[in-house]
Amino acid sequence: MQVSDAHLLPAAAKKAMVLESLLNLVIVGVITGVIYAVLTAFQLPALVILIARAIAALVIIALIVNLIASITVKYQRYRYIIHSDLIAVRSGVFTITREYLPMRRLQKVHVESGLINRFCGLADIELYSAGGTLSIRYLPADEAEALAEDLNNKVNELIADGEVLTRV
C-alpha cells in the first residue's frame, strides 16, 4: 500500500479513539478498585496488600500511557485504500497489520455505528468474504454509507460480468 494513495482518518476518529480508551480506563479502573476493595476487606498480610496496590497502580498507569501514546500512533498509522480490484487496510500500534481483500471475493458489506461512533458522527464498514472479515473503521457516517453502496454496486457488477459466481 503506497501512503500517497491511502485514505487517512478524519479528525473525529481521534476523538472516538480517545473516548473508547477513556471508557476502557473507567471500566478497568472500576474492576481494579473492586478487586482491591475485596482484598483489603479481608485480614490479609501487609505484603499481599502492598502487591495488590502495586498491581492496581501499574494497571492504571498502563491504561493512561495507552490513552496518551497509542491513540496518536494508532491514528497516524491507520490507512485504507480501495482499488478497482482490491481493498487494503493498514493498522496497528506495536505490530503493523496489513489486511487485503480482493474485490472479487467480497460477499457482503455492512455499515455499523456504535454509541461512541454515533456520538462522533462516524461509522465502520464490515466487509465479509468466505475467508473472513475486513473492517474499515472510523469513517464519517455519510461517507461510510456512500462507500458501502459503491462497494455493493461493484460486487453486483462483478456478479453480472461472471467474475463472482455467488453472493451470500
C-alpha positions as CSV (number, residue, x, y, z in Angstrom):
1,M,0.0,0.0,0.0
2,Q,1.5,3.3,-1.0
3,V,1.0,6.0,1.5
4,S,0.2,8.6,-1.1
5,D,-2.8,6.7,-2.4
6,A,-4.2,5.8,1.0
7,H,-7.1,7.5,2.8
8,L,-6.4,8.9,6.3
9,L,-8.8,9.1,9.1
10,P,-10.8,12.2,9.9
11,A,-10.1,14.3,13.0
12,A,-13.3,12.9,14.6
13,A,-11.7,9.4,14.6
14,K,-9.1,10.6,17.1
15,K,-11.9,11.8,19.3
16,A,-13.6,8.4,19.1
17,M,-10.4,6.6,19.9
18,V,-9.9,8.8,23.0
19,L,-13.5,8.2,24.2
20,E,-13.0,4.4,23.6
21,S,-9.8,4.5,25.6
22,L,-11.4,6.6,28.4
23,L,-14.2,4.1,28.6
24,N,-11.8,1.2,28.9
25,L,-9.9,3.2,31.6
26,V,-13.0,3.7,33.6
27,I,-14.2,0.1,33.3
28,V,-10.8,-1.4,34.2
29,G,-10.3,1.2,36.9
30,V,-13.6,0.2,38.5
31,I,-12.9,-3.5,38.2
32,T,-9.4,-2.9,39.7
33,G,-10.9,-0.9,42.5
34,V,-13.5,-3.6,43.3
35,I,-10.8,-6.3,43.4
36,Y,-8.6,-4.1,45.6
37,A,-11.6,-3.3,48.0
38,V,-12.4,-7.1,48.3
39,L,-8.7,-7.9,49.0
40,T,-8.5,-5.2,51.7
41,A,-11.8,-6.3,53.3
42,F,-10.1,-9.4,54.5
43,Q,-7.3,-9.7,57.1
44,L,-4.5,-10.3,54.6
45,P,-0.8,-9.8,55.3
46,A,0.6,-6.4,54.6
47,L,2.8,-7.8,51.8
48,V,-0.3,-9.0,49.9
49,I,-2.0,-5.6,50.2
50,L,1.2,-3.9,49.0
51,I,1.4,-6.2,46.0
52,A,-2.3,-5.5,45.3
53,R,-1.7,-1.7,45.4
54,A,1.3,-2.0,43.1
55,I,-0.6,-4.1,40.6
56,A,-3.6,-1.7,40.7
57,A,-1.2,1.3,40.2
58,L,0.6,-0.5,37.3
59,V,-2.7,-1.3,35.5
60,I,-4.0,2.3,35.8
61,I,-0.6,3.7,34.7
62,A,-0.5,1.3,31.7
63,L,-4.0,2.4,30.7
64,I,-3.1,6.1,30.9
65,V,0.0,5.6,28.8
66,N,-2.2,3.7,26.3
67,L,-4.6,6.6,26.3
68,I,-1.9,9.1,25.6
69,A,0.6,7.4,23.4
70,S,-1.1,4.7,21.5
71,I,-4.0,6.8,20.3
72,T,-1.7,9.1,18.5
73,V,0.3,6.3,16.9
74,K,-2.9,4.3,16.0
75,Y,-4.5,7.4,14.5
76,Q,-1.4,8.3,12.4
77,R,-0.8,4.7,11.2
78,Y,-4.3,3.8,10.2
79,R,-4.8,3.8,6.4
80,Y,-7.2,2.3,3.9
81,I,-7.3,2.2,0.2
82,I,-9.8,0.9,-2.3
83,H,-8.7,0.0,-5.8
84,S,-11.0,-1.4,-8.5
85,D,-9.8,-5.0,-7.7
86,L,-8.5,-4.8,-4.1
87,I,-9.3,-3.3,-0.7
88,A,-6.4,-2.9,1.8
89,V,-6.3,-1.7,5.4
90,R,-3.2,-1.0,7.4
91,S,-3.4,-0.5,11.2
92,G,-1.6,-1.2,14.4
93,V,0.5,0.4,17.2
94,F,3.2,-2.1,18.1
95,T,2.6,-4.5,15.3
96,I,1.6,-3.2,11.9
97,T,-1.1,-5.3,10.3
98,R,-1.9,-5.2,6.6
99,E,-5.1,-6.8,5.5
100,Y,-6.2,-7.3,1.9
101,L,-9.5,-8.3,0.4
102,P,-9.7,-8.9,-3.4
103,M,-12.9,-7.3,-4.7
104,R,-14.0,-10.5,-6.4
105,R,-14.1,-12.2,-3.0
106,L,-16.3,-9.6,-1.4
107,Q,-19.7,-11.1,-0.5
108,K,-21.4,-8.7,2.0
109,V,-21.0,-5.1,3.0
110,H,-22.3,-4.0,6.4
111,V,-22.2,-0.5,7.9
112,E,-22.1,-0.3,11.7
113,S,-22.1,2.6,14.1
114,G,-21.8,2.0,17.9
115,L,-22.6,4.5,20.6
116,I,-19.2,6.3,20.6
117,N,-19.1,6.3,16.8
118,R,-22.6,7.8,16.5
119,F,-21.6,10.5,19.1
120,C,-18.7,11.4,16.9
121,G,-20.6,11.1,13.6
122,L,-18.6,8.1,12.5
123,A,-19.4,4.6,11.2
124,D,-17.4,1.4,10.5
125,I,-17.7,-0.7,7.3
126,E,-17.5,-4.5,7.7
127,L,-16.6,-6.3,4.5
128,Y,-17.3,-10.1,4.5
129,S,-15.8,-12.8,2.3
130,A,-15.7,-16.5,2.6
131,G,-12.2,-16.1,4.1
132,G,-13.2,-13.7,6.9
133,T,-14.0,-10.1,7.6
134,L,-12.2,-6.8,6.9
135,S,-13.1,-3.6,8.8
136,I,-12.7,-0.1,7.6
137,R,-13.1,1.9,10.9
138,Y,-13.8,5.4,11.9
139,L,-15.3,6.8,8.6
140,P,-17.7,9.8,8.6
141,A,-21.2,8.2,8.6
142,D,-22.3,9.7,5.3
143,E,-19.0,8.6,3.6
144,A,-19.4,5.1,5.1
145,E,-22.9,4.8,3.7
146,A,-21.8,6.0,0.2
147,L,-18.8,3.8,0.2
148,A,-20.9,0.8,1.2
149,E,-23.3,1.5,-1.6
150,D,-20.4,1.8,-4.1
151,L,-18.9,-1.5,-3.0
152,N,-22.3,-3.2,-3.2
153,N,-22.7,-1.9,-6.7
154,K,-19.1,-3.1,-7.6
155,V,-19.9,-6.6,-6.3
156,N,-23.2,-6.6,-8.4
157,E,-21.2,-5.6,-11.5
158,L,-18.7,-8.4,-10.9
159,I,-21.6,-10.9,-10.5
160,A,-23.2,-9.6,-13.7
161,D,-19.8,-10.0,-15.5
162,G,-19.5,-13.5,-14.2
163,E,-16.4,-12.8,-12.2
164,V,-18.2,-13.7,-9.0
165,L,-20.4,-16.8,-9.1
166,T,-22.4,-16.4,-6.0
167,R,-23.2,-13.8,-3.4
168,V,-24.3,-14.5,0.2
